[in-house]
């Protein structure tokens, strides 16, 4: 069974975007942006492929 008091004691809030930006080195930020761009491109390719398959 889940002990909610114990789980809440473990909780740590996530950093806000401005805190993340200031904690990352500029090259790390570029790496993160590159990864997100790659993921977005892959999703776009999948969507286009699905659209073509639906029309066939």
N, C-alpha and C positions, 0 to 999 in steps of 0.2 A: 504494500500500500504506500502511496506517496505521502511523505511527511511535508506538508506545505510550509510549515515554519522553517524547517531545515532548508528546503529549496529556496525560499525567500532570503534566507541568510546568505546563500551562495550567490545571489543575484548581484551583478555589476552592470550598471547602465552602459550602453554603447556610447562611443564618442560622437559628438556632433560633427557635421561635415567640416566646419572651420577648424575644429581640433584635429581632425584627421589630416587635413591639408597642412597644418603647421607642424605635425609630427612626422610627416614624410619628407624625405630628401627629394629634391626635384626629379632626379632620375627615377626614383621609385614611383613618383606620380605619373611620369610618362609611361613607365612599364604598365601601371594599372590602367591607364587610358588605352594603351595598345591592346591589352587583354579584353577590355570592354568593347573596343571597336571590333575585334576579331569575333567575339560572341555575337554582336549585333549583325555582322556580315553573315555569319553562319545561319542565324535565325532567318535572315532575309532570304538566303538561298533556299532554305527548307520551305519557307512560305511560297516562294516562286515555284518550286518543284511540286508542292502539293496542289497549287492552282493549275498547273499544267496537267497533272494526273487527273484532276477532277473534270477537266474539259475533254479528256479522251474517252 
